[in-house]
Amino acid sequence: MTQVAHLLTHKDLNEQQRTQAQQMAHSLAGTLGTFGLMEGYRLALQLEQLLHTTPVFSPTQSAQFQTLVATLGHALDEAPQLVCPQRQSPPALKLLIVDVNQMPHIQQLTALAVAQGWQTAVAASIESAAEKLSLMTPSAQAHRSPSSPEASPEPSPEPSPETPDLVLIHLVAGENDPLLDEPILQRLLQFISHLTAAWPQLPVLVITPQADFGNRLDLIRRGGAIILEYPVVPAEVLAVIAQATHASDGLSKIMVVDDDTYHLQQVTQLLQPWDFQITPLANPQRFWSLFTQVRPDLLILDIEMPHINGFELCQVLRSNPRWQHLPIVFLSIHRDAAKQNQAFALGADDYITKPIHGQNLVLRIQNRLKRYHACLRSRQAAKLAS
């Protein structure tokens, strides 16, 4: 912009240079808006508008342009530095197993889980499970005998550090005769209902020898998220648990497509410290080859790009059933309702307008990823249940 102001002073700015300067101001406004630099964003928009509406600059307009450039420079010098969080290792996965018959293969499963670094606890009764979950109120415990069949968990005011990431309910009596006695089975089923009502976000995996449609439907209605049919190999159970709790995943992969390389770099620097693996792409013509290699968990698109725009890329993906559930987020300077409606009509999941604070951008991306991974877990559970 300083060079453009210099050219205007000497009346040397030609039409091609003016068009390039307008595009530069547009990109600068988008970048500043992304990081919440409101004053710089406003000034860059004024520069873009002035370049767009003024084919030939008068001395007064040239002076106005120079003043805007100087003010923008001061605003950028005084802008606060973006502070990013330090990456932390994820905590160990906590698993609670309810096994009233203490089966040998459950002992093998526990040993394998511990070998993977998981924190594993085994409850030999419903009452023990409720106590380990730290979900029973003290008054409820005081009025229940150890053999009470009505031991139902109730949520404490805040989750306990001992609250697991997943509960495994083992509805198996023995290797030769796997069917539980009806009274014990009904107590365990009732416990599942109480557990999921008290703690609806806690995944429950059920291993049962009765995995026909009717029993599966009953377990699902009670809150069972994943149902495995006995017999099942312990290693397979651990793999399913890892998928259900997202423990097997590494960093979430995000692909950002924007022909503005400076903006691309800034978005990458903003997102990387938040446990995201970022793949930037400045040339949309290379999109498909890179996309199929990366297979991202979320896609961020600009709208205006040469050769292929963001709307067209969105259409290409949504035309493929394999990518119809992939979160697609548009990050654009365009705030008009027509553009936003067009994006959602083409299959976008979110449309973020600039200016936007970096923290807000991160939170919205995290929310999209959580929903996406929850959808994947539900689909995986449905496959296992079928």
Buried (B, 14 or more C-beta within 10 A) or exposed (E): BEEBBEBBBEEEBEEEBBEEBBBBBBBBBBBBBBBBBBBBBBBBBBBBBBBEEBEEBEEEBBBBBBEBBBBBBEBBEEBEEBEBEEEEEEEEBBBBBBBBBEBEBBBBBBEBBEEBEBBBBBBEBBBBBBBBBBBBEEEBEEEBEEEBBEBBBBBBEEBEEEBBBBBBBBBBBEEEEBBBEEEBBEBBBBBBBBBBBBBEEBBBBBBBBBBEEEBBEEBBEBBBBBBBBBEBEBEEBBEBBBBBBBBEBEEBBBBBBBBBEBBBBBBBBBBBBBBBBBBBBBBBEEBEEBBEEBEBBBBBBBBBBEEBBBBBBBEBBBEEEEBEEBBBBBBBBBEEEEBBEBBEEBBBBBBBBBBBBBEEBBEBBBEBBEEBBEEBBEEBBEEBBE
